[in-house]
Amino acid sequence: MNTGVVLVVGGAGYIGSHMVKYLREAGREVVVLDNLSSGYRDAVAGVPLVEGDMGDRAVLDVLFQRYAVDAVMHFAGYIEVGESVRDPGKYYRNNVSHTLELLDAMVRHGVDKLIFSSTAAVYGEPCYKPIDESHPREPINPYGRSKQMVEAILADYERAHGLRSVSLRYFNAAGADPEGELAERHDPETHLIPIILEAAAGKRPHIAVYGRDYPTADGTCVRDYVHVQDLCRAHLLALEHLRQGAASAAFNLGNGGGFSVQQVIDVAREVTGQPIAVVDEARREGDPAVLVADATAAREVLGWQPVHDRLEPIIEHAWKAGQEILYQDFE
């Protein structure tokens, strides 16, 4: 079923811009709302871009009046854990208060379907692994708490207003557009794979490995990486799930196996052909040894199956996009 316009909030950012391209290739009509605080206008060329904030009621009302929006995908959250600890107000203001403005606008204009970009950070320290949706939700930082708050609000809005939602709890989004037209562009960059590739491209002298004494096969932390293209597929499946009348739900998105920091470095060296200097540092406080998703529910309910479930394509696509967009002077 293909009805109405999909509003992609935060559609000029990393995952949002990939989602816009994915929706367009699926034949969907799209409009983007983004304040461009961390997004890029050139990432959404060819689709309507409303430059504004999801916390601005006037902007939202004009947008919903102008476009026949049928569903919303929300990628406009701030995402940096460390920053959320230093400046919690920024995270609660944007991720919670501004999301409330978006939800109220949806209610005012009769839009009742939302796909929400959530996070594995809602779980906090893992009690067991892999983590399924029944795992206790005890976030340990303002970022995770802000996402947990929105999930709770969404449940209340379904009861009060019939606004149905799917919250997708990502573990580690990674990779880039296989065609090299879109890349992961954060400033500053804090995610492992793009940091490693910046070192490969000579944009930084080395990378740091924080701890080699974890109870894992090689002593480094293990994380679950999900290709951004697979995340986009999950979002579209979640939207179709709601369009078929399903109730609200939350799903983990991960490959379920996990890769260690050292494995990521080794594969990046193979893909790029660069040595990639490494400096060993002490463990960081709050870094669990293993964070891996149990995504069985997404597979069984949504029919989602990751296509890029190995490190090689994730890093190959990120490297290709980086050379096309970020490392033009790389030789």
C-alpha positions in Angstrom: 0.0 0.0 0.0 1.4 3.4 -0.9 -0.7 6.3 0.3 0.3 9.9 1.2 3.5 11.7 1.8 6.1 10.4 4.3 7.5 13.3 6.4 11.2 12.5 7.3 12.1 14.6 10.3 15.9 15.0 10.5 16.0 13.8 6.9 19.2 15.7 6.0 21.3 13.8 8.6 23.1 10.5 8.3 20.4 7.9 8.7 17.6 10.3 7.6 19.2 11.1 4.2 19.7 7.4 3.5 16.0 6.9 4.4 14.9 9.6 2.0 16.8 8.0 -0.8 15.5 4.5 0.1 11.9 5.8 0.2 12.3 7.6 -3.2 13.7 4.4 -4.8 10.7 2.6 -3.4 8.4 5.0 -5.2 7.3 7.0 -2.1 6.6 10.7 -2.0 8.8 12.4 0.6 9.1 15.8 2.4 12.0 16.6 4.7 12.0 18.7 7.9 15.5 19.6 9.2 17.0 22.5 11.0 20.4 21.6 9.4 22.1 21.8 12.8 23.9 18.5 11.9 22.3 17.7 8.5 23.4 18.7 5.0 21.2 20.4 2.4 23.0 18.5 -0.4 22.1 15.2 1.1 18.4 15.7 0.2 18.7 17.3 -3.2 15.6 16.6 -5.3 13.0 16.5 -2.5 11.2 19.3 -0.7 13.2 20.5 2.3 11.5 22.5 4.9 14.2 24.2 6.9 13.0 24.5 10.4 12.8 22.8 13.9 10.4 20.1 14.9 9.9 22.2 18.1 8.4 25.1 16.1 4.6 24.8 16.2 4.2 27.4 13.4 6.6 25.6 11.0 4.9 22.3 11.7 1.4 23.6 11.1 2.4 25.1 7.8 4.1 21.9 6.7 1.2 19.7 7.6 -1.2 22.1 5.8 0.9 22.2 2.7 1.7 18.5 2.3 -0.7 15.5 2.5 1.4 13.8 5.2 0.3 10.2 5.9 3.1 9.1 8.2 6.2 10.5 10.0 9.7 9.1 10.4 11.6 10.8 13.2 15.4 10.9 13.0 15.9 14.3 14.6 17.3 13.3 18.0 20.7 14.3 19.4 22.7 11.2 19.7 26.1 11.7 21.5 26.2 10.0 24.9 29.1 12.1 26.3 27.5 15.4 25.3 24.3 14.3 26.9 26.1 13.9 30.2 27.7 17.3 29.9 24.6 19.1 28.7 21.5 17.1 29.6 19.2 20.1 29.1 20.0 20.1 25.4 19.0 16.5 25.1 15.8 16.7 27.1 14.8 19.9 25.3 15.3 18.5 21.8 14.7 14.8 22.1 11.7 15.1 24.5 10.2 18.5 24.5 10.5 19.1 20.8 9.3 15.6 20.0 6.2 16.5 22.0 5.6 19.4 19.7 5.9 17.1 16.7 3.4 14.6 18.2 0.9 17.3 19.1 1.1 18.6 15.5 0.5 15.1 14.2 -2.6 14.9 16.4 -3.9 18.3 15.3 -3.6 17.3 11.7 -4.8 13.8 11.9 -1.6 12.0 11.2 -1.5 8.7 13.2 1.6 6.8 12.2 5.1 7.4 13.4 8.4 5.4 13.1 10.7 6.5 15.9 14.5 6.3 15.8 15.2 4.8 19.2 18.4 3.2 20.6 19.9 0.3 22.5 20.9 2.9 25.1 17.4 2.5 26.6 18.6 -0.8 28.1 21.6 0.5 30.0 24.1 -2.0 31.3 23.3 -5.5 29.9 21.9 -8.0 32.3 22.3 -10.8 29.7 23.2 -11.2 26.1 22.0 -11.0 23.4 19.6 -8.3 24.5 15.9 -8.8 23.5 13.0 -6.4 23.9 12.1 -7.9 27.3 15.5 -6.8 28.8 15.1 -4.3 31.7 15.2 -0.7 30.4 17.5 1.2 32.8 19.4 3.8 30.8 22.5 5.1 32.4 22.8 8.5 30.6 20.6 11.4 29.5 20.7 10.3 25.9 19.2 6.9 26.7 16.8 8.3 29.2 15.5 10.9 26.6 14.7 8.1 24.2 13.1 6.0 26.9 10.9 9.0 27.8 9.7 9.3 24.2 8.9 5.7 24.0 6.7 6.1 27.2 5.1 9.2 25.7 4.3 7.3 22.5 2.4 4.7 24.5 0.4 7.4 26.2 -0.4 9.1 22.8 -1.6 5.8 21.4 -4.0 5.4 24.3 -5.2 9.0 24.2 -5.1 9.9 20.5 -4.8 6.7 18.5 -1.3 7.7 17.3 0.4 4.4 16.6 4.1 4.0 16.4 7.0 1.6 16.0 10.2 2.4 18.0 13.3 0.9 16.4 16.1 0.4 18.8 19.3 0.5 16.9 22.5 -1.0 18.2 25.3 0.6 16.0 24.3 2.1 12.7 27.2 1.9 10.2 28.1 1.8 6.6 26.9 4.1 3.8 25.0 4.3 0.5 26.5 1.5 -1.6 26.5 3.9 -4.6 28.6 6.3 -2.7 26.2 9.2 -3.0 25.7 9.6 0.8 28.1 9.3 3.7 28.2 9.4 7.5 29.1 13.0 8.3 29.3 13.9 11.9 31.3 16.9 13.3 33.0 15.9 15.5 33.0 12.2 14.5 32.6 9.9 17.4 31.7 6.5 15.8 34.3 3.8 15.5 34.1 2.9 11.8 34.3 6.4 10.4 37.0 7.3 12.9 39.1 4.3 11.7 38.5 5.4 8.1 39.6 8.9 8.8 42.9 7.5 10.1 43.1 5.4 6.9 42.6 8.5 4.9 45.2 10.5 6.8 42.6 12.8 8.5 43.9 11.7 11.9 47.2 10.3 13.0 45.9 7.2 14.8 42.9 5.7 16.5 42.6 4.7 20.1 41.6 1.3 21.4 40.1 1.7 24.9 41.0 -1.5 26.7 42.4 -4.9 25.6 41.5 -6.8 28.8 37.8 -7.5 28.3 36.4 -11.0 28.6 36.1 -11.4 24.8 38.0 -13.5 22.2 40.7 -10.8 21.6 40.2 -8.7 24.6 38.5 -5.7 22.9 34.9 -4.7 23.2 32.3 -6.4 20.9 29.5 -4.4 19.3 26.6 -5.1 16.9 26.9 -3.1 13.7 23.9 -2.7 11.4 24.3 -1.4 7.8 22.3 1.8 7.3 20.7 0.3 4.3 19.3 -2.5 6.4 18.0 0.1 8.9 16.2 1.8 6.1 14.6 -1.5 5.1 13.4 -2.0 8.6 11.8 1.4 8.7 9.8 0.8 5.5 8.7 -2.6 6.8 7.7 -0.9 10.1 5.6 1.7 8.2 3.8 -1.0 6.2 3.2 -2.8 9.5 1.4 0.2 10.8 -0.5 0.8 7.5 -1.8 -2.7 7.9 -3.5 -1.7 11.1 -0.9 -3.1 13.6 -0.7 -1.7 17.2 2.4 0.1 18.4 5.5 -1.9 19.1 9.3 -1.7 19.7 11.9 -3.8 17.9 15.7 -4.2 18.2 17.7 -3.9 15.1 21.1 -5.7 15.0 22.9 -8.5 13.3 23.0 -10.6 16.5 26.6 -11.7 16.3 28.8 -8.6 17.0 32.3 -7.7 16.0 35.2 -6.7 18.2 37.1 -3.4 17.9 40.1 -5.3 16.7 38.1 -7.1 14.1 36.8 -3.8 12.8 40.4 -2.5 12.6 41.6 -5.6 10.8 38.9 -5.5 8.2 39.4 -1.8 7.7 43.1 -2.4 7.0 42.2 -5.0 4.4 39.5 -2.9 2.7 41.6 0.3 2.6 45.0 -1.1 2.1 46.3 1.3 4.8 48.2 0.4 8.0 46.0 2.5 10.4 48.1 3.3 13.4 46.6 2.3 16.8 47.3 3.7 20.3 46.2 1.6 23.3 44.4 3.5 26.0 42.8 2.5 29.3 39.2 1.3 29.5 36.5 4.0 29.4 34.0 4.0 32.3 30.7 2.5 31.4 31.9 0.5 28.3 30.3 -3.0 28.5 32.4 -5.9 27.1 29.6 -7.0 24.8 26.5 -5.3 23.4 24.7 -7.5 20.9 21.0 -7.5 19.9 18.5 -10.2 19.7 16.5 -9.0 16.7 14.3 -12.1 16.5 11.1 -10.1 16.9 11.9 -7.8 14.0 12.6 -10.8 11.8 9.4 -12.7 12.8 7.0 -9.7 13.0 8.3 -7.3 10.4 9.9 -9.9 8.1 13.2 -8.0 8.4 16.4 -9.7 7.4 19.8 -7.9 7.3 21.4 -8.1 3.9 24.8 -6.7 4.8 25.5 -8.8 7.9 29.3 -9.0 7.5 31.8 -6.3 8.3 33.3 -6.2 4.8 30.4 -4.6 2.9 29.7 -2.2 5.8 33.3 -0.9 5.7 33.6 -1.1 1.9 30.6 1.1 1.4 31.6 3.6 4.1 35.1 3.8 2.5 33.7 4.3 -0.9 31.3 7.1 0.3 34.1 8.7 2.2 36.3 8.8 -0.8 33.5 10.3 -2.9 32.4 12.9 -0.3 34.8 13.3 2.6 38.3 12.4 1.5 38.6 14.0 -2.0 42.3 14.8 -1.4 43.1 11.2 -0.4 45.8 9.5 -2.4 
